[in-house]
């Protein structure tokens, strides 16, 4: 959702910076996983973690390429786990989800 909101700024420099920060976060996530501190706190194998990183980066790219005419709520809803009720509520309360 954050990357989609960045796309609405229509600023290539900000989008590049966000993309770079997304890559840095994935490197951080990989490091946390090495110590069993990532996600569900279950250590993933190298290949599982690389796959997770690739999926996260693809979602980031999906958000960054959101057309100005499309609503982030509609574009990103399928990427939010419906079982993550607290996340959904927080996004709704902040006005990011309808």
C-alpha positions as CSV (number, residue, x, y, z in Angstrom):
1,X,0.0,0.0,0.0
2,X,2.9,2.4,0.8
3,X,4.4,2.0,-2.6
4,X,1.1,2.6,-4.3
5,X,0.7,5.8,-2.3
6,X,4.3,6.9,-3.4
7,X,3.2,6.4,-7.0
8,X,0.5,9.0,-6.5
9,X,3.2,11.6,-5.9
10,X,4.1,11.3,-9.6
11,X,7.8,12.0,-8.7
12,X,10.4,9.8,-10.3
13,X,13.0,10.7,-7.7
14,X,10.8,9.7,-4.8
15,X,9.8,6.5,-6.6
16,X,13.5,5.6,-7.1
17,X,14.2,6.3,-3.5
18,X,11.3,4.2,-2.3
19,X,12.4,1.3,-4.6
20,X,15.9,1.5,-3.1
21,X,14.5,1.5,0.4
22,X,12.4,-1.6,-0.6
23,X,15.6,-3.4,-1.6
24,X,17.3,-2.4,1.6
25,X,14.3,-3.8,3.6
26,X,14.6,-7.1,1.8
27,X,18.3,-7.3,2.7
28,X,17.4,-6.6,6.3
29,X,14.6,-9.2,6.2
30,X,17.1,-11.8,4.9
31,X,19.5,-10.9,7.7
32,X,16.8,-11.2,10.4
33,X,15.8,-14.6,9.0
34,X,19.4,-15.8,9.5
35,X,18.7,-15.4,13.2
36,X,15.2,-16.7,13.2
37,X,13.8,-13.2,13.8
38,X,11.9,-12.7,10.5
39,X,8.1,-13.0,10.0
40,X,6.7,-16.0,11.9
41,X,10.0,-16.4,13.6
42,X,10.6,-19.7,11.8
43,X,13.9,-19.7,10.0
44,X,13.4,-20.1,6.2
45,X,16.0,-21.8,4.0
46,X,18.1,-19.7,1.6
47,X,15.8,-20.5,-1.4
48,X,12.6,-19.9,0.6
49,X,13.9,-16.5,1.7
50,X,15.0,-15.5,-1.8
51,X,11.5,-16.5,-3.0
52,X,9.9,-14.4,-0.3
53,X,12.2,-11.4,-1.1
54,X,11.2,-11.7,-4.8
55,X,7.5,-11.8,-4.0
56,X,7.8,-8.8,-1.7
57,X,9.7,-6.8,-4.4
58,X,7.1,-7.8,-7.0
59,X,4.3,-6.4,-4.7
60,X,6.4,-3.2,-4.3
61,X,6.7,-2.8,-8.0
62,X,2.9,-3.4,-8.4
63,X,2.3,-0.5,-6.1
64,X,4.9,1.8,-7.7
65,X,3.3,1.2,-11.1
66,X,-0.2,2.2,-10.0
67,X,-1.8,4.5,-12.6
68,X,-2.8,7.9,-11.3
69,X,-6.4,7.2,-12.2
70,X,-6.6,4.0,-10.1
71,X,-7.3,4.0,-6.4
72,X,-4.7,2.3,-4.2
73,X,-7.4,0.6,-2.1
74,X,-8.7,-1.2,-5.2
75,X,-5.3,-2.0,-6.6
76,X,-3.7,-3.4,-3.5
77,X,-6.6,-5.1,-1.6
78,X,-5.7,-8.5,-3.1
79,X,-2.2,-8.3,-1.6
80,X,-3.5,-7.9,2.0
81,X,-4.1,-11.2,3.8
82,X,-7.8,-11.1,4.8
83,X,-6.9,-12.9,8.1
84,X,-4.7,-10.0,9.2
85,X,-7.6,-8.2,10.8
86,X,-5.5,-5.7,12.8
87,X,-3.6,-4.6,9.6
88,X,-6.9,-4.1,7.7
89,X,-8.4,-2.1,10.5
90,X,-5.3,0.1,10.9
91,X,-5.3,0.7,7.1
92,X,-9.1,1.5,7.2
93,X,-8.7,3.8,10.2
94,X,-5.9,5.7,8.4
95,X,-8.1,6.1,5.4
96,X,-5.9,3.9,3.1
97,X,-8.6,1.2,2.7
98,X,-12.3,1.7,2.0
